[in-house]
Amino acid sequence: MLPAIRNNLVATTPWMTPVNRLERLFDRFFDDSFFQFGLTPDWGAGVPVSLWQDDDYVYVEAELPGLTDQDVDVTVHNGMLFIRGERKPEEGRQYLYNGRTWGRFERVITLPEAVDADNVQAELTNGILRVALPRSPETKPKKITLKTS
């Protein structure tokens, strides 16, 4: 017997408006249509990302569970950070149900300011990609000494 997995297409919770319900139906329709024709939707937009900065760096963290450094490519070009990769299904499995997404992905992040691309550091640990992008010297805040008269 196959496991029972339900997808509540139209939630009836009080906070769900008719517009929310319609939006969910459209999302579900188009997601199913991709898979019906053998296409996989771009799940790069679904890669959770955090972006913050301090005086010296711009930081990016992305959640990439189950991926290794061989599966991910990080590039900085023209003020943008590109995170690309591919999630592959395990070979030899006969799934009863598979709600996971497989295939290539790309997440493009426009950086808030210029960075020193030659000194970017990236690390993938326990499914979390951490990228430290050093700010260009021209963009760092400069303290101005005041003269008194």
Secondary structure, DSSP 8 states (H G I E B T S, - for coil): --------SS---TT--HHHHHHHHHHHHHHHHHHHTT----GGGGS-EEEEE-SSEEEEEEE-TT--TTTEEEEEETTEEEEEEEE---TT---S---S--EEEEEEEE-SS-B-GGG-EEEEETTEEEEEEEB-GGGS---------
